[in-house]
Amino acid sequence: MPRLTPRRLTPKGKAEAHKRLERFVRTEHWSGLKPGDPVRIKGVKGGIWRYRCHVLNSATGATWVEVSELEPAAGVPVAEARRDTRMAAVRSTRTFDVDRIVKLRAPRKKRTRDFEQLEFGYREPEPGTDEA
């Protein structure tokens, strides 16, 4: 079996590749989204999606959005992985039309209440106040 060798670009080839890629303008902060924000894709059921960037092809005027699809770690429920991205790994990166992206609210964090408020809603009056 022939051995495969990695193909190396010449300096001229590197310059041509860089010039071709210059037409793509990537914007990380776009329409109130920043990298890592949770999004939903219209027409795609389920999945955990995170925004990556907005891309403009300056040669044609075409625009799209790059998103990362996450998959929960082994044994982690999907709902928990949606709240905490540390429990999910990037499965793939995909691109979608701009009109298919819907921004989701950031997952709410659980509040811890003060012990005094939990105890039957009763609090001792402060000394020196006129509460009776």
Secondary structure, 3 states (H helix, E strand, C coil): CCCCCCCCCCHHHHHHHHHHHCCEEEECCECCECCCCEEEECCCCCCEEEEEEEEEECCCCCEEEEEEEEEECCCCCHHHHHHCHHHEEEEEEEEECHHHEEECCCCCCCCCCCHHHHCCCCCCCCCCCCCC
